[in-house]
């Protein structure tokens, strides 16, 4: 073949490949046009899980090419692990279903909690709207437990939570264990709003919950001193909610390195606070489209305002690649895991 003909052939091949890549890129960018993406929220309506999802949804609709509609579907149960199982085993990997699970996603498999029928390392991670939220532990003021001595002397306090293994449940159990509550009772089966109602009705005595949401949801309780605050868990370590900066930190009650490592493990579990996931096998092109839309959403100047309006705190988002790295680096110290398993499970608190 003459050099001139060879050059012409190479040019044609190059042009064909360039047009093919451009066509593929256009097809992927146009994939979501006219479609609906379902977000499966691992919990019931109400509470911070729903609100942080809704804060993000309007920006994903704005930044995903093709501007698809987003639909929110609730799958409560097992602290989000039921929804994770749905994403893992029963969801087509077509890029049209996203999981919004919460910190319960990462806790279940590492601790071997029931209902964790998924491999944490096989999910595809898209990002997280936040990287931790301090917790606050409080009792109703009409109980008169305004000192540590009175709190420890009170027997049978009823602490409300969503489900065994849920971060609210685990936080309450850790608080009871470290503070030294006498024969506490952990009452599960509530949504976030239902816990407040149960407290008002006298069905519950105490609660451990996200500090930022509490400030938004119950400002009157704070202003009128209707509750007593006993301890706060900073997440990440040292990050206080300003309203509760004066409250003793959980770490001040720890008596051993294992107990301090227990708190570090809890914080690590909470670091990817609201992970968003695709099922295994989702096409890489669609993963990149949604990861990029998440990045643009987090960078959108309106997103922090919307998040703050619904959540009461500023977001500290995490991109998909960084979230994936955080999952791989989760601590798995055997002795600490064993203590955590006892505190996250349904059995009586272990002896200290």
C-alpha positions in Angstrom: 0.0 0.0 0.0 1.3 3.4 -0.9 2.2 5.7 2.0 -0.5 8.2 0.9 -3.1 5.5 0.9 -1.9 4.2 4.3 -2.2 7.7 5.7 -5.7 8.1 4.4 -6.7 4.8 5.9 -5.3 5.7 9.3 -7.2 9.0 9.1 -10.4 7.2 8.4 -9.9 4.7 11.2 -9.1 7.5 13.6 -12.2 9.4 12.5 -14.4 6.3 12.9 -13.1 5.7 16.5 -13.5 9.3 17.5 -17.1 9.3 16.2 -17.8 6.0 18.0 -16.5 7.4 21.3 -18.4 10.6 20.9 -21.5 8.6 20.1 -21.1 6.4 23.2 -20.5 9.4 25.4 -23.6 11.2 24.0 -25.7 8.0 24.5 -24.6 7.7 28.1 -25.1 11.4 28.8 -28.6 11.1 27.3 -29.4 7.9 29.1 -31.3 9.5 31.9 -33.5 11.8 29.7 -37.2 11.1 30.3 -36.4 8.4 33.0 -37.2 8.1 36.7 -34.5 7.3 39.3 -35.8 5.6 42.4 -34.0 6.3 45.7 -34.6 3.6 48.3 -34.4 5.2 51.7 -33.4 2.7 54.4 -35.9 3.8 57.0 -39.4 5.1 57.5 -40.7 8.6 56.7 -39.6 11.5 59.0 -36.3 12.0 60.7 -32.9 13.0 59.5 -32.6 10.1 57.0 -35.5 11.4 54.9 -34.6 15.1 55.3 -30.9 14.7 54.1 -32.2 12.7 51.2 -34.7 15.3 50.2 -32.0 18.0 50.5 -29.9 16.2 47.9 -32.7 15.1 45.5 -33.5 18.5 44.1 -29.8 19.0 43.2 -29.4 15.6 41.6 -32.4 16.4 39.4 -30.6 19.6 38.4 -27.1 18.1 37.8 -27.8 14.6 36.3 -27.6 15.0 32.5 -31.1 14.5 31.0 -32.7 15.9 34.2 -34.6 12.7 35.2 -37.3 12.6 37.8 -36.3 11.3 41.3 -38.7 9.3 43.3 -38.3 8.5 47.1 -39.3 5.0 48.3 -39.1 3.9 52.0 -37.9 0.4 53.0 -37.7 0.4 56.8 -36.3 -2.4 58.9 -33.1 -3.6 60.6 -31.5 -0.2 60.8 -31.3 0.2 57.0 -30.0 -3.3 56.4 -33.3 -4.5 54.9 -33.0 -1.8 52.3 -29.3 -2.7 51.7 -30.4 -6.3 51.1 -32.9 -5.1 48.5 -30.3 -3.0 46.7 -27.7 -5.9 46.8 -29.9 -8.8 45.8 -33.2 -7.6 44.2 -32.3 -4.5 42.3 -31.4 -4.4 38.6 -27.9 -2.9 38.1 -29.2 -0.4 35.5 -28.4 2.9 37.2 -32.0 3.6 37.9 -32.1 2.7 41.6 -30.0 4.3 44.3 -29.8 3.3 47.9 -29.7 5.9 50.7 -29.0 3.7 53.7 -27.4 5.5 56.6 -24.6 4.4 58.9 -26.3 1.1 59.7 -25.1 -0.1 56.3 -21.5 -0.5 57.4 -22.1 -1.7 60.9 -24.1 -4.8 60.1 -21.6 -6.9 58.1 -18.6 -6.0 60.3 -20.4 -6.9 63.5 -22.2 -9.9 62.0 -25.6 -8.4 62.8 -28.7 -10.4 61.7 -30.2 -9.3 58.4 -26.8 -8.3 56.8 -27.1 -10.5 53.7 -24.7 -8.4 51.6 -21.0 -7.9 51.0 -20.1 -4.4 52.0 -17.1 -4.3 49.7 -19.1 -5.1 46.5 -21.5 -2.1 46.6 -20.6 0.8 44.4 -20.3 4.0 46.4 -21.6 7.3 45.0 -21.0 9.7 47.9 -22.3 10.8 51.3 -24.0 14.0 52.3 -22.3 14.2 55.6 -19.3 12.7 57.5 -20.6 12.4 61.0 -23.0 14.1 63.4 -22.5 14.5 67.1 -25.0 12.7 69.3 -26.7 13.8 72.5 -28.0 11.7 75.4 -30.8 13.2 77.5 -33.6 12.4 80.0 -36.9 14.1 80.6 -36.6 16.9 83.1 -39.6 15.9 85.1 -37.7 12.9 86.3 -35.4 15.2 88.2 -32.2 13.5 87.1 -30.1 16.7 87.0 -26.9 15.1 88.4 -24.8 12.1 87.5 -25.5 10.6 90.9 -29.3 10.8 90.5 -29.0 9.4 87.0 -27.1 6.4 88.1 -29.4 5.8 91.1 -32.5 5.7 88.9 -33.5 2.1 88.0 -35.3 0.9 84.8 -35.0 4.0 82.6 -36.8 3.4 79.3 -34.7 4.5 76.3 -36.4 4.8 72.9 -34.8 3.7 69.6 -35.7 2.6 66.1 -34.3 -0.9 65.9 -31.6 -3.1 67.3 -28.4 -2.1 65.7 -29.6 1.3 64.6 -27.1 4.1 65.5 -29.7 5.7 67.9 -30.0 2.3 69.6 -26.3 1.7 69.8 -25.6 5.3 71.1 -28.2 4.8 73.8 -26.6 1.4 74.7 -23.1 2.9 74.8 -24.3 5.8 76.9 -26.0 3.4 79.4 -22.9 1.2 79.5 -20.4 4.0 80.1 -22.4 6.1 82.4 -23.5 3.1 84.5 -27.3 3.2 84.3 -29.1 0.7 86.6 -31.1 -1.9 84.7 -32.0 0.3 81.7 -34.7 -0.9 79.2 -34.3 -0.3 75.5 -37.6 0.1 73.7 -37.5 -0.3 69.9 -39.9 -0.1 67.0 -40.2 3.7 66.7 -39.6 6.2 64.0 -37.8 9.4 64.9 -40.9 11.5 65.3 -42.7 8.7 67.2 -39.9 8.7 69.9 -40.7 12.4 70.7 -44.4 11.6 71.0 -43.7 8.6 73.3 -41.5 10.9 75.5 -44.3 13.4 75.8 -46.8 10.7 76.6 -44.6 9.3 79.4 -44.0 6.0 77.5 -40.2 6.7 77.4 -37.8 8.4 79.8 -34.6 9.0 77.8 -33.2 9.1 74.2 -29.9 9.4 72.4 -30.1 11.2 69.0 -28.3 13.4 66.5 -27.6 16.7 68.1 -28.2 18.9 65.0 -31.6 17.4 64.3 -32.6 17.7 68.0 -31.8 21.5 67.9 -34.1 21.8 64.9 -36.9 19.5 66.0 -37.1 20.4 69.7 -36.0 24.0 70.3 -38.8 24.5 72.8 -37.5 21.6 74.9 -34.1 23.2 75.0 -35.4 26.7 75.7 -37.8 25.7 78.4 -35.4 23.2 79.9 -37.8 20.3 79.5 -34.9 17.8 79.3 -31.6 17.2 81.0 -28.5 16.7 78.8 -26.0 14.2 80.3 -23.4 13.3 77.6 -22.5 14.0 74.0 -20.6 11.9 71.6 -18.5 13.9 69.2 -18.4 12.6 65.6 -15.8 12.9 64.3 -13.8 13.1 67.5 -13.7 16.6 68.8 -16.5 17.9 66.6 -19.1 19.3 69.0 -22.5 20.7 68.2 -22.2 24.3 69.6 -25.4 24.0 71.6 -24.0 21.1 73.6 -20.3 22.1 73.8 -20.6 22.3 77.6 -22.0 18.7 78.0 -19.5 16.0 79.0 -18.1 13.9 76.1 -18.7 10.1 76.1 -14.9 9.6 76.2 -14.8 11.1 79.7 -16.7 8.1 81.0 -14.4 5.5 79.4 -12.2 3.5 81.8 -10.0 1.5 79.4 -8.3 1.5 76.0 -10.9 -1.0 74.7 -13.7 1.4 75.7 -11.9 4.3 74.0 -11.3 2.2 70.9 -15.0 1.3 71.0 -15.9 5.0 70.7 -13.4 5.4 67.9 -15.0 2.5 66.1 -18.4 4.0 66.5 -17.1 7.3 65.1 -15.5 5.4 62.1 -18.9 3.7 61.4 -20.6 7.1 61.5 -18.0 8.8 59.3 -19.7 7.9 56.0 -22.9 9.1 57.7 -25.3 8.9 54.8 -23.8 6.6 52.1 -25.4 6.5 48.7 -24.9 3.2 46.8 -25.5 1.4 43.5 -25.9 -2.4 43.3 -22.9 -4.4 42.2 -22.6 -4.6 38.5 -23.9 -1.2 37.6 -22.2 0.0 34.3 -19.2 2.2 35.0 -20.4 4.9 32.7 -23.6 5.4 34.7 -21.6 5.2 38.0 -19.4 8.1 36.7 -22.4 10.1 35.6 -24.1 9.9 39.1 -20.8 10.4 41.0 -20.2 13.6 38.9 -23.7 14.7 39.6 -23.2 14.1 43.3 -19.9 16.2 43.2 -21.7 19.0 41.4 -24.6 18.9 43.9 -22.2 19.2 46.8 -20.4 22.1 45.1 -23.7 23.9 44.3 -23.8 27.0 46.5 -27.5 26.4 47.2 -27.0 22.9 48.6 -25.6 23.9 52.0 -28.5 26.3 52.5 -31.0 23.6 51.7 -29.3 21.0 53.8 -29.0 23.4 56.8 -32.7 24.3 56.5 -33.8 20.7 56.7 -31.0 19.3 59.0 -30.1 22.1 61.2 -26.4 21.8 60.5 -23.9 22.3 57.7 -23.1 19.3 55.4 -19.7 17.8 55.3 -20.0 15.7 52.1 -17.8 13.0 50.8 -17.3 12.0 47.2 -17.8 8.5 45.8 -14.1 7.6 45.6 -13.3 8.9 49.1 -16.3 7.1 50.5 -15.1 3.8 48.9 -11.7 4.4 50.5 -13.3 5.1 53.9 -15.3 1.8 53.7 -12.2 -0.2 53.0 -10.3 1.4 55.9 -13.0 0.7 58.6 -11.4 -0.6 61.8 -12.0 -4.3 62.6 -10.1 -4.9 65.9 -11.4 -8.2 67.2 -11.6 -7.4 70.9 -13.4 -4.1 70.2 -15.7 -5.7 67.7 -16.7 -8.3 70.3 -17.6 -5.5 72.8 -19.4 -3.6 70.1 -21.4 -6.7 69.1 -22.7 -7.0 72.7 -23.7 -3.4 72.8 -25.3 -3.4 69.4 -27.3 -6.5 70.0 -30.5 -7.3 72.0 -29.0 -9.0 75.0 -28.6 -7.3 78.4 -25.6 -4.9 78.7 -22.3 -6.7 79.5 -20.7 -6.4 82.9 -18.1 -3.7 83.0 
